[in-house]
């Protein structure tokens, strides 16, 4: 389609102006390629994107199921004390995650800066 410019530099060293120039060029090339595609090509591209999306969705679901099974297998070997400790740890983690960062009680102060 388009001849790609050789990119021998690391993007982390490009300055804002270079980045904006690169992004503008990429956007214009992208818009041009989309404007030149036929309805059939557009539909093929969209169908391929839908297929990739559903494959990724399936992969993620499979991974989550495998991870749940692995955790259950590990926890199945725990003693009652270990299970109780994990339940308490999970409860504490949920409570911490629910704290609002704007809440004064959840604000962390340096010892010297404490009011």
ZIVENZI-V259503 format. One record per residue. N is the residue number from 1. RES is the residue in one letter. SS is DSSP state (helix for helix, strand for strand, loop for the rest). OMEGA is omega in whole degrees, -180 to 180 (none if undefined). Layout:
# ZIVENZI-V259503
n->N res->RES ss->SS omega->OMEGA
n->N res->RES ss->SS omega->OMEGA
This chain:
# ZIVENZI-V259503
n->1 res->X ss->loop omega->178
n->2 res->X ss->loop omega->175
n->3 res->X ss->loop omega->-178
n->4 res->X ss->loop omega->176
n->5 res->X ss->loop omega->177
n->6 res->X ss->loop omega->-179
n->7 res->X ss->loop omega->-177
n->8 res->X ss->loop omega->-178
n->9 res->X ss->loop omega->177
n->10 res->X ss->loop omega->-178
n->11 res->X ss->helix omega->-179
n->12 res->X ss->helix omega->180
n->13 res->X ss->helix omega->179
n->14 res->X ss->loop omega->180
n->15 res->X ss->loop omega->-176
n->16 res->X ss->helix omega->-179
n->17 res->X ss->helix omega->178
n->18 res->X ss->helix omega->180
n->19 res->X ss->helix omega->179
n->20 res->X ss->helix omega->178
n->21 res->X ss->helix omega->179
n->22 res->X ss->helix omega->-180
n->23 res->X ss->helix omega->177
n->24 res->X ss->helix omega->179
n->25 res->X ss->helix omega->179
n->26 res->X ss->helix omega->180
n->27 res->X ss->helix omega->-179
n->28 res->X ss->helix omega->177
n->29 res->X ss->helix omega->179
n->30 res->X ss->helix omega->180
n->31 res->X ss->helix omega->179
n->32 res->X ss->helix omega->-179
n->33 res->X ss->helix omega->178
n->34 res->X ss->helix omega->-179
n->35 res->X ss->helix omega->-179
n->36 res->X ss->helix omega->-178
n->37 res->X ss->loop omega->180
n->38 res->X ss->loop omega->177
n->39 res->X ss->helix omega->180
n->40 res->X ss->helix omega->178
n->41 res->X ss->helix omega->179
n->42 res->X ss->helix omega->180
n->43 res->X ss->helix omega->177
n->44 res->X ss->helix omega->180
n->45 res->X ss->helix omega->180
n->46 res->X ss->helix omega->178
n->47 res->X ss->helix omega->178
n->48 res->X ss->helix omega->179
n->49 res->X ss->helix omega->177
n->50 res->X ss->helix omega->-180
n->51 res->X ss->helix omega->178
n->52 res->X ss->helix omega->180
n->53 res->X ss->helix omega->-178
n->54 res->X ss->helix omega->176
n->55 res->X ss->helix omega->179
n->56 res->X ss->helix omega->178
n->57 res->X ss->helix omega->178
n->58 res->X ss->helix omega->178
n->59 res->X ss->helix omega->-179
n->60 res->X ss->helix omega->180
n->61 res->X ss->helix omega->178
n->62 res->X ss->helix omega->180
n->63 res->X ss->helix omega->180
n->64 res->X ss->helix omega->178
n->65 res->X ss->helix omega->179
n->66 res->X ss->helix omega->180
n->67 res->X ss->helix omega->177
n->68 res->X ss->helix omega->179
n->69 res->X ss->helix omega->-180
n->70 res->X ss->helix omega->180
n->71 res->X ss->helix omega->179
n->72 res->X ss->helix omega->179
n->73 res->X ss->helix omega->179
n->74 res->X ss->helix omega->-178
n->75 res->X ss->helix omega->178
n->76 res->X ss->helix omega->-180
n->77 res->X ss->loop omega->-176
n->78 res->X ss->loop omega->174
n->79 res->X ss->loop omega->178
n->80 res->X ss->helix omega->180
n->81 res->X ss->helix omega->179
n->82 res->X ss->helix omega->178
n->83 res->X ss->helix omega->-180
n->84 res->X ss->helix omega->179
n->85 res->X ss->helix omega->180
n->86 res->X ss->helix omega->177
n->87 res->X ss->helix omega->179
n->88 res->X ss->helix omega->179
n->89 res->X ss->helix omega->178
n->90 res->X ss->helix omega->179
n->91 res->X ss->helix omega->179
n->92 res->X ss->helix omega->180
n->93 res->X ss->helix omega->178
n->94 res->X ss->helix omega->180
n->95 res->X ss->helix omega->179
n->96 res->X ss->helix omega->-179
n->97 res->X ss->helix omega->-179
n->98 res->X ss->helix omega->-180
n->99 res->X ss->loop omega->177
n->100 res->X ss->loop omega->179
n->101 res->X ss->loop omega->179
n->102 res->X ss->loop omega->180
n->103 res->X ss->loop omega->-178
n->104 res->X ss->helix omega->-178
n->105 res->X ss->helix omega->-179
n->106 res->X ss->helix omega->180
n->107 res->X ss->loop omega->180
n->108 res->X ss->loop omega->180
n->109 res->X ss->loop omega->168
n->110 res->X ss->loop omega->-177
n->111 res->X ss->helix omega->-178
n->112 res->X ss->helix omega->-177
n->113 res->X ss->helix omega->-176
n->114 res->X ss->loop omega->180
n->115 res->X ss->loop omega->none
